[in-house]
Structures are given as structure tokens and as C-alpha cells.
Amino acid sequence: MLYICNSKKYRRVKEEILHKATDLFLTYGVKSVTMDDIAKEMAISKKTIYNFFSTKTKLVEATTNQLFDKINFKISTICSFKHNPIKELFLVKTLLLEQLKNEETSPQYQLQKYYPKIFESIKHKQFNSVNECISTNLKRGIEEGLYREELDIDLITRLYFIGMMGIKNVELFPKEKFDMPYLMYGYLEYHMRAITTEKGLEFLKRMLEK
């Protein structure tokens, strides 16, 4: 099947492939899903998929980057409303769990194991995104008296990123013992209790009670 690169049909089919591949990768794991599986789910030929993505690696890279951009846009939208800084991070946590289907298939671990180059590329983009989001959140929290004013913003931002990456290590936190909602909730509470003032801690307790 031939497509004109700039045609609406070309873009539509490509987006449909990316959407279906992303859904399958997050549901069953990037290692388990084959090009045949995607073709079968979409009721198209595998050749059609190869017209857009010459290898599975290129498809994995495209879906990973598209998902990152989608999540990053939604996080930016949340931050634009300038919620209470503590509430803001809880909203981001909920968004991540929803978009990544609670990370039941450990997408980060699978990328790191089977597609290390893609993993390193996306990790770099994630750090830049987290650095901007968390540093801004910390500055607002300090200004509003919710976070301790003596915090080293650069240090805390990097510690937050390392922690968020670390809890996704299935060897350290096996899924049979720790599910991702529990880990993210627990890590966020741990992070908040380390940086909040008495005023911030009171708000945090109210958030936790909900």
C-alpha cells in the first residue's frame, strides 16, 4: 500500500499504528508484543506497518517519544494552573499512573534491558523535564512557606529524579511485593515529609487523609 507522505491518510494511519502499538506495549510489555500482534489487532498487513516503521526498534522509539511528549504536555498543563505545590505533585503522580497504566509491565525496566539506546535518550529528556518541573515547584513551595527555605533546589531536584527512576527497578522492588501506585504514593510522601515546613506538613496530612 502506497501513501503520499504529506497526505491526511498517511498521517492518520501512522497515528493509528502509534496509538495501537503504545497501548499494546503498555499492556503486555514492549518485549512481548510483535509486529504481527500489532497488525492482527489493527486488521492490517504487517507490510503496512513496515511502510511507516522499517523495524520494531524504530516503532518502539517513535511510541516512546510520542508518549513522552504527550505526558510532558499534560504535566505542563497541570503546572500552568499553579495549584498548591504539594497538591500539584499529587496530581502529576495520578497523571503518570493513568497514562502509563500503573506501569504494570515495567516499561522503563523493559526499555533499559531490551532497548538501552532508546532508554538513555528518553532518560535524558525525562531529566530535563523533571528538572524544570520540580525546580519550579520547589521555588513556589518555598515562596508560599510550604517548603523549607534552606533547601538546595538543584540537589533536591536531582534526588527526586533518582528516586523516581529507582522505584521503577523491578529487581529492587519486585512487582509481586510492590505495585507501582503504592511505590509512587510512598515515595511522594517520603519526599514531601523531607522538605515541608510545619505549614506544608499540615497540608500534606490533609492530602493524605483524602
Backbone as CSV, one residue per row, in Angstrom:
resi,resn,N_x,N_y,N_z,CA_x,CA_y,CA_z,C_x,C_y,C_z
1,MET,0.853,-1.197,0.000,0.000,0.000,0.000,0.885,1.241,0.000
2,LEU,0.625,2.142,-0.892,1.443,3.339,-1.012,0.725,4.539,-0.416
3,TYR,1.501,5.401,0.241,0.937,6.605,0.847,1.755,7.815,0.416
4,ILE,1.097,8.897,0.226,1.782,10.159,-0.026,2.112,10.751,1.330
5,CYS,3.383,11.018,1.549,3.862,11.374,2.877,3.102,12.527,3.526
6,ASN,2.675,13.496,2.780,2.024,14.660,3.355,0.504,14.542,3.370
7,SER,-0.020,13.419,2.944,-1.470,13.271,2.883,-2.061,13.041,4.260
8,LYS,-3.331,13.390,4.419,-4.034,13.176,5.678,-4.141,11.685,5.979
9,LYS,-4.334,10.888,4.944,-4.465,9.448,5.122,-3.183,8.853,5.685
10,TYR,-2.051,9.299,5.179,-0.750,8.814,5.662,-0.605,9.120,7.148
11,ARG,-0.887,10.368,7.499,-0.730,10.765,8.898,-1.711,10.019,9.793
12,ARG,-2.932,9.817,9.307,-3.946,9.136,10.112,-3.547,7.689,10.388
13,VAL,-3.112,6.983,9.353,-2.724,5.582,9.527,-1.507,5.479,10.442
14,LYS,-0.561,6.365,10.258,0.632,6.349,11.110,0.259,6.578,12.570
15,GLU,-0.639,7.534,12.821,-1.073,7.810,14.186,-1.814,6.618,14.779
16,GLU,-2.610,5.935,13.959,-3.336,4.760,14.436,-2.374,3.641,14.828
17,ILE,-1.329,3.474,14.038,-0.322,2.455,14.361,0.385,2.806,15.673
18,LEU,0.774,4.061,15.811,1.448,4.502,17.032,0.546,4.326,18.250
19,HIS,-0.719,4.681,18.088,-1.669,4.571,19.196,-1.841,3.114,19.617
20,LYS,-2.056,2.236,18.654,-2.263,0.821,18.966,-0.995,0.187,19.536
21,ALA,0.146,0.515,18.956,1.411,-0.042,19.441,1.678,0.402,20.881
22,THR,1.440,1.671,21.171,1.646,2.182,22.529,0.758,1.450,23.522
23,ASP,-0.501,1.282,23.151,-1.451,0.593,24.028,-1.000,-0.846,24.296
24,LEU,-0.576,-1.542,23.257,-0.143,-2.929,23.417,1.161,-3.032,24.205
25,PHE,2.096,-2.132,23.941,3.366,-2.141,24.665,3.143,-1.936,26.171
26,LEU,2.251,-0.997,26.519,1.994,-0.709,27.926,1.187,-1.818,28.589
27,THR,0.374,-2.509,27.817,-0.470,-3.566,28.363,0.278,-4.883,28.544
28,TYR,1.085,-5.254,27.533,1.739,-6.563,27.544,3.259,-6.511,27.652
29,GLY,3.832,-5.327,27.485,5.280,-5.204,27.549,5.902,-5.109,26.173
30,VAL,6.886,-4.263,26.035,7.488,-3.997,24.736,8.198,-5.229,24.176
31,LYS,8.675,-6.104,25.030,9.366,-7.309,24.582,8.380,-8.332,24.018
32,SER,7.219,-8.436,24.643,6.251,-9.480,24.286,5.504,-9.201,22.991
33,VAL,5.262,-7.936,22.687,4.434,-7.574,21.535,5.260,-7.594,20.252
34,THR,4.771,-8.296,19.246,5.455,-8.375,17.960,4.743,-7.500,16.932
35,MET,5.386,-7.316,15.796,4.762,-6.577,14.703,3.524,-7.322,14.202
36,ASP,3.578,-8.643,14.257,2.429,-9.461,13.869,1.241,-9.197,14.795
37,ASP,1.512,-9.063,16.085,0.446,-8.791,17.052,-0.243,-7.462,16.739
38,ILE,0.567,-6.452,16.437,0.016,-5.131,16.139,-0.817,-5.177,14.863
39,ALA,-0.290,-5.836,13.847,-1.011,-5.961,12.577,-2.342,-6.684,12.776
40,LYS,-2.326,-7.749,13.567,-3.540,-8.514,13.825,-4.569,-7.673,14.561
41,GLU,-4.148,-6.941,15.563,-5.050,-6.093,16.332,-5.695,-5.011,15.465
42,MET,-4.936,-4.526,14.496,-5.430,-3.441,13.642,-6.113,-3.957,12.377
43,ALA,-6.047,-5.277,12.158,-6.623,-5.882,10.955,-6.001,-5.292,9.687
44,ILE,-4.675,-5.155,9.714,-3.932,-4.692,8.546,-2.770,-5.649,8.328
45,SER,-2.081,-5.514,7.228,-0.937,-6.385,6.972,0.299,-5.852,7.693
46,LYS,1.192,-6.762,8.010,2.449,-6.345,8.646,3.243,-5.455,7.706
47,LYS,3.104,-5.682,6.410,3.798,-4.867,5.424,3.392,-3.408,5.538
48,THR,2.110,-3.167,5.854,1.642,-1.789,6.012,2.392,-1.093,7.139
49,ILE,2.595,-1.806,8.234,3.330,-1.221,9.364,4.761,-0.908,8.960
50,TYR,5.366,-1.823,8.194,6.751,-1.616,7.765,6.886,-0.469,6.762
51,ASN,5.783,-0.064,6.136,5.831,1.116,5.264,6.113,2.382,6.063
52,PHE,5.732,2.340,7.343,5.915,3.506,8.214,7.116,3.356,9.145
53,PHE,7.346,2.131,9.617,8.438,1.865,10.564,9.191,0.621,10.083
54,SER,10.399,0.830,9.625,11.149,-0.254,8.969,11.567,-1.366,9.922
55,THR,11.623,-1.083,11.229,11.967,-2.103,12.224,11.116,-1.882,13.474
56,LYS,11.067,-2.894,14.298,10.354,-2.754,15.567,11.051,-1.724,16.450
57,THR,12.361,-1.672,16.379,13.108,-0.695,17.180,12.672,0.731,16.856
58,LYS,12.493,1.018,15.573,12.047,2.366,15.181,10.631,2.632,15.678
59,LEU,9.794,1.612,15.703,8.432,1.777,16.217,8.455,2.008,17.723
60,VAL,9.275,1.261,18.428,9.409,1.452,19.879,9.903,2.862,20.184
61,GLU,10.881,3.324,19.419,11.413,4.675,19.609,10.346,5.726,19.362
62,ALA,9.562,5.546,18.309,8.518,6.514,17.972,7.427,6.552,19.032
63,THR,7.000,5.373,19.502,5.954,5.336,20.523,6.457,5.923,21.842
64,THR,7.705,5.639,22.171,8.279,6.152,23.417,8.353,7.673,23.403
65,ASN,8.828,8.232,22.290,8.937,9.688,22.188,7.561,10.353,22.161
66,GLN,6.618,9.733,21.455,5.282,10.317,21.401,4.624,10.298,22.780
67,LEU,4.781,9.188,23.494,4.198,9.097,24.835,4.839,10.100,25.776
68,PHE,6.158,10.263,25.663,6.839,11.265,26.491,6.285,12.658,26.214
69,ASP,6.157,13.006,24.947,5.649,14.334,24.583,4.225,14.550,25.094
70,LYS,3.414,13.506,25.000,2.031,13.595,25.466,1.969,13.824,26.970
71,ILE,2.738,13.043,27.716,2.748,13.182,29.172,3.345,14.516,29.584
72,ASN,4.418,14.925,28.917,5.068,16.189,29.246,4.127,17.361,29.032
73,PHE,3.332,17.307,27.957,2.362,18.364,27.690,1.313,18.419,28.801
74,LYS,0.838,17.256,29.231,-0.190,17.228,30.273,0.354,17.693,31.617
75,ILE,1.617,17.361,31.899,2.236,17.842,33.130,2.374,19.358,33.087
76,SER,2.785,19.882,31.937,2.905,21.347,31.774,1.554,22.022,31.973
77,THR,0.501,21.361,31.505,-0.846,21.909,31.677,-1.215,21.959,33.152
78,ILE,-0.920,20.886,33.886,-1.191,20.870,35.321,-0.436,21.998,36.018
79,CYS,0.844,22.148,35.677,1.673,23.175,36.312,1.201,24.585,35.981
80,SER,0.595,24.755,34.807,0.145,26.092,34.392,-0.985,26.618,35.267
81,PHE,-1.704,25.716,35.938,-2.803,26.144,36.813,-2.298,26.647,38.161
82,LYS,-1.017,26.408,38.441,-0.379,26.890,39.674,-1.182,26.497,40.923
83,HIS,-1.458,25.214,41.022,-2.092,24.687,42.227,-1.143,24.856,43.407
84,ASN,-1.639,24.581,44.594,-0.764,24.450,45.741,0.351,23.473,45.341
85,PRO,1.632,23.819,45.570,2.743,22.984,45.098,2.666,21.518,45.544
86,ILE,2.165,21.273,46.752,2.048,19.900,47.238,0.961,19.163,46.451
87,LYS,-0.176,19.822,46.285,-1.266,19.223,45.503,-0.812,18.973,44.070
88,GLU,-0.021,19.883,43.532,0.454,19.770,42.156,1.187,18.445,41.927
89,LEU,2.062,18.071,42.851,2.824,16.830,42.675,1.940,15.597,42.811
90,PHE,0.907,15.676,43.641,-0.036,14.562,43.728,-0.824,14.422,42.424
91,LEU,-1.160,15.537,41.801,-1.865,15.500,40.521,-0.976,14.911,39.434
92,VAL,0.305,15.275,39.454,1.254,14.716,38.477,1.389,13.211,38.682
93,LYS,1.463,12.782,39.941,1.554,11.345,40.247,0.360,10.592,39.658
94,THR,-0.838,11.121,39.881,-2.049,10.478,39.368,-2.029,10.408,37.843
95,LEU,-1.582,11.491,37.211,-1.492,11.524,35.753,-0.551,10.448,35.234
96,LEU,0.613,10.324,35.841,1.592,9.338,35.385,1.053,7.914,35.495
97,LEU,0.390,7.631,36.598,-0.165,6.294,36.776,-1.244,5.993,35.740
98,GLU,-2.051,7.001,35.421,-3.115,6.806,34.437,-2.531,6.609,33.040
99,GLN,-1.581,7.444,32.666,-1.031,7.397,31.319,-0.189,6.145,31.082
100,LEU,0.460,5.672,32.123,1.335,4.509,31.985,0.671,3.226,32.490
101,LYS,-0.648,3.275,32.677,-1.416,2.093,33.105,-0.822,1.467,34.367
102,ASN,-0.474,2.343,35.326,0.118,1.913,36.591,1.461,1.205,36.407
103,GLU,2.014,1.303,35.196,3.321,0.722,34.879,3.379,-0.770,35.225
104,GLU,2.281,-1.467,34.989,2.205,-2.887,35.321,3.220,-3.729,34.545
105,THR,3.582,-3.299,33.347,4.546,-4.068,32.547,5.971,-3.544,32.691
106,SER,6.184,-2.640,33.648,7.522,-2.069,33.897,8.169,-1.552,32.621
107,PRO,7.540,-0.560,31.952,8.086,-0.076,30.668,9.503,0.457,30.762
108,GLN,9.839,1.138,31.859,11.197,1.669,31.993,12.207,0.536,32.059
109,TYR,11.922,-0.481,32.858,12.838,-1.610,33.003,13.015,-2.345,31.678
110,GLN,11.915,-2.544,30.948,11.998,-3.250,29.669,12.775,-2.442,28.635
111,LEU,12.565,-1.134,28.623,13.343,-0.296,27.704,14.829,-0.383,28.024
112,GLN,15.141,-0.283,29.308,16.545,-0.312,29.728,17.198,-1.640,29.365
113,LYS,16.460,-2.734,29.479,17.013,-4.061,29.235,17.108,-4.398,27.751
114,TYR,16.062,-4.068,26.978,15.996,-4.519,25.590,16.303,-3.434,24.550
115,TYR,16.139,-2.156,24.964,16.405,-1.046,24.043,17.196,0.038,24.782
116,PRO,18.434,-0.265,25.190,19.210,0.652,26.032,19.460,2.019,25.417
117,LYS,19.646,2.093,24.099,19.886,3.391,23.468,18.649,4.280,23.553
118,ILE,17.489,3.687,23.328,16.239,4.443,23.442,16.037,4.867,24.894
119,PHE,16.351,3.967,25.811,16.207,4.275,27.235,17.068,5.460,27.637
120,GLU,18.331,5.474,27.223,19.234,6.562,27.589,18.757,7.886,27.008
121,SER,18.237,7.842,25.787,17.736,9.054,25.147,16.535,9.613,25.894
122,ILE,15.599,8.741,26.250,14.392,9.207,26.920,14.692,9.622,28.356
123,LYS,15.675,8.964,28.982,16.058,9.342,30.348,16.599,10.762,30.380
124,HIS,17.369,11.116,29.362,17.899,12.475,29.272,16.764,13.492,29.137
125,LYS,15.787,13.171,28.302,14.637,14.059,28.127,13.814,14.136,29.415
126,GLN,13.675,13.009,30.095,12.928,12.987,31.345,13.606,13.860,32.399
127,PHE,14.933,13.775,32.457,15.631,14.578,33.460,15.420,16.068,33.209
128,ASN,15.534,16.487,31.959,15.324,17.901,31.647,13.921,18.341,32.012
129,SER,12.937,17.475,31.757,11.555,17.799,32.075,11.342,17.875,33.583
130,VAL,11.854,16.860,34.306,11.707,16.830,35.757,12.449,17.993,36.394
131,ASN,13.624,18.313,35.870,14.411,19.412,36.410,13.635,20.723,36.362
132,GLU,12.970,20.966,35.251,12.189,22.196,35.107,10.959,22.174,36.006
133,CYS,10.242,21.057,36.006,9.006,20.943,36.772,9.248,21.015,38.278
134,ILE,10.183,20.210,38.772,10.411,20.124,40.214,11.092,21.375,40.752
135,SER,12.039,21.925,40.012,12.709,23.135,40.494,11.715,24.290,40.617
136,THR,10.801,24.406,39.647,9.763,25.434,39.714,8.830,25.169,40.889
137,ASN,8.472,23.906,41.084,7.602,23.525,42.196,8.260,23.862,43.533
138,LEU,9.556,23.575,43.657,10.272,23.863,44.901,10.337,25.363,45.187
139,LYS,10.608,26.143,44.138,10.693,27.598,44.330,9.356,28.161,44.800
140,ARG,8.268,27.713,44.192,6.939,28.199,44.602,6.609,27.729,46.017
141,GLY,6.978,26.482,46.333,6.707,25.963,47.667,7.438,26.740,48.745
142,ILE,8.677,27.134,48.454,9.447,27.948,49.406,8.813,29.327,49.557
143,GLU,8.436,29.935,48.439,7.809,31.264,48.475,6.501,31.256,49.269
144,GLU,5.777,30.163,49.189,4.482,30.063,49.869,4.606,29.514,51.287
145,GLY,5.831,29.285,51.730,6.054,28.838,53.102,5.714,27.383,53.340
146,LEU,5.589,26.596,52.271,5.243,25.175,52.399,6.486,24.294,52.464
147,TYR,7.566,24.765,51.821,8.831,24.026,51.829,9.884,24.826,52.597
148,ARG,10.837,24.125,53.174,11.891,24.768,53.947,12.746,25.668,53.052
149,GLU,13.017,26.866,53.518,13.689,27.862,52.679,15.164,27.567,52.451
150,GLU,15.760,26.718,53.296,17.197,26.438,53.149,17.478,25.305,52.163
151,LEU,16.446,24.797,51.496,16.633,23.679,50.577,17.560,24.040,49.419
152,ASP,18.418,23.108,49.064,19.249,23.239,47.861,18.402,22.708,46.702
153,ILE,17.854,23.611,45.902,16.892,23.233,44.869,17.491,22.272,43.843
154,ASP,18.717,22.523,43.423,19.353,21.658,42.429,19.564,20.250,42.987
155,LEU,20.000,20.165,44.241,20.226,18.873,44.874,18.918,18.099,45.030
156,ILE,17.891,18.752,45.550,16.607,18.081,45.793,15.979,17.632,44.481
157,THR,16.122,18.436,43.448,15.583,18.065,42.135,16.233,16.786,41.624
158,ARG,17.537,16.692,41.763,18.258,15.501,41.300,17.930,14.278,42.155
159,LEU,17.797,14.485,43.467,17.420,13.384,44.345,16.015,12.865,44.009
160,TYR,15.120,13.793,43.700,13.759,13.402,43.334,13.777,12.548,42.067
161,PHE,14.552,12.973,41.085,14.634,12.242,39.820,15.215,10.843,40.026
162,ILE,16.293,10.758,40.795,16.919,9.460,41.058,15.937,8.530,41.773
163,GLY,15.194,9.093,42.724,14.222,8.295,43.456,13.111,7.781,42.570
164,MET,12.596,8.646,41.702,11.519,8.245,40.804,11.991,7.172,39.823
165,MET,13.226,7.275,39.377,13.778,6.249,38.497,14.031,4.959,39.277
166,GLY,14.489,5.109,40.512,14.859,3.952,41.315,13.702,3.051,41.692
167,ILE,12.547,3.634,41.993,11.413,2.803,42.423,10.851,1.974,41.266
168,LYS,11.294,2.266,40.035,10.832,1.502,38.874,11.757,0.328,38.547
169,ASN,12.747,0.121,39.386,13.659,-1.003,39.215,12.995,-2.256,39.790
170,VAL,12.552,-3.148,38.920,11.794,-4.317,39.373,12.663,-5.329,40.117
171,GLU,13.976,-5.201,40.007,14.853,-6.093,40.765,14.913,-5.649,42.231
172,LEU,14.888,-4.341,42.449,14.877,-3.815,43.816,13.476,-3.837,44.413
173,PHE,12.475,-3.576,43.567,11.089,-3.531,44.012,10.240,-4.483,43.157
174,PRO,10.317,-5.777,43.418,9.573,-6.752,42.608,8.076,-6.487,42.633
175,LYS,7.448,-6.659,41.463,6.020,-6.356,41.334,5.160,-7.217,42.241
176,GLU,5.644,-8.414,42.563,4.874,-9.302,43.417,4.720,-8.734,44.835
177,LYS,5.622,-7.849,45.207,5.617,-7.290,46.556,5.211,-5.824,46.582
178,PHE,5.583,-5.083,45.537,5.305,-3.648,45.491,4.626,-3.293,44.174
179,ASP,3.369,-2.843,44.213,2.784,-2.364,42.957,3.127,-0.888,42.795
180,MET,3.045,-0.393,41.551,3.529,0.950,41.270,2.749,2.058,41.981
181,PRO,1.406,1.985,42.080,0.703,3.029,42.838,1.218,3.145,44.270
182,TYR,1.460,2.000,44.909,1.966,2.001,46.279,3.352,2.642,46.348
183,LEU,4.218,2.286,45.400,5.574,2.841,45.387,5.572,4.343,45.149
184,MET,4.802,4.791,44.167,4.784,6.221,43.857,4.167,7.027,44.985
185,TYR,3.108,6.494,45.573,2.465,7.168,46.697,3.435,7.258,47.877
186,GLY,4.090,6.125,48.175,5.017,6.100,49.299,6.218,6.995,49.084
187,TYR,6.749,7.002,47.848,7.918,7.841,47.573,7.555,9.322,47.650
188,LEU,6.382,9.682,47.140,5.967,11.080,47.171,5.789,11.562,48.609
189,GLU,5.188,10.728,49.450,5.040,11.101,50.863,6.413,11.263,51.514
190,TYR,7.313,10.336,51.213,8.679,10.393,51.745,9.357,11.701,51.334
191,HIS,9.227,12.051,50.049,9.817,13.282,49.517,9.241,14.509,50.227
192,MET,7.919,14.529,50.359,7.263,15.694,50.954,7.632,15.883,52.423
193,ARG,7.666,14.800,53.159,7.974,14.909,54.589,9.402,15.395,54.813
194,ALA,10.260,15.193,53.817,11.649,15.630,53.944,11.825,17.121,53.676
195,ILE,10.900,17.741,52.954,11.124,19.119,52.519,10.103,20.125,53.063
196,THR,9.023,19.658,53.688,7.965,20.587,54.092,8.253,21.277,55.420
197,THR,7.682,22.469,55.552,7.654,23.191,56.821,6.467,22.664,57.627
198,GLU,6.244,23.208,58.820,5.080,22.792,59.613,3.789,23.110,58.853
199,LYS,3.759,24.256,58.197,2.588,24.633,57.397,2.380,23.640,56.255
200,GLY,3.459,23.300,55.584,3.361,22.357,54.483,2.964,20.967,54.957
201,LEU,3.478,20.570,56.120,3.163,19.250,56.659,1.682,19.137,57.005
202,GLU,1.114,20.204,57.500,-0.323,20.187,57.807,-1.145,19.990,56.535
203,PHE,-0.756,20.666,55.468,-1.472,20.497,54.197,-1.264,19.082,53.666
204,LEU,-0.045,18.570,53.802,0.257,17.220,53.343,-0.614,16.207,54.073
205,LYS,-0.770,16.359,55.378,-1.582,15.426,56.144,-3.027,15.431,55.667
206,ARG,-3.531,16.615,55.327,-4.891,16.702,54.811,-5.005,15.991,53.454
207,MET,-3.962,16.127,52.620,-3.953,15.440,51.332,-3.931,13.919,51.531
208,LEU,-3.132,13.461,52.484,-3.013,12.030,52.729,-4.303,11.452,53.288
209,GLU,-5.012,12.222,54.080,-6.285,11.766,54.637,-7.332,11.556,53.572
210,LYS,-7.205,12.318,52.462,-8.156,12.174,51.364,-7.928,10.904,50.564
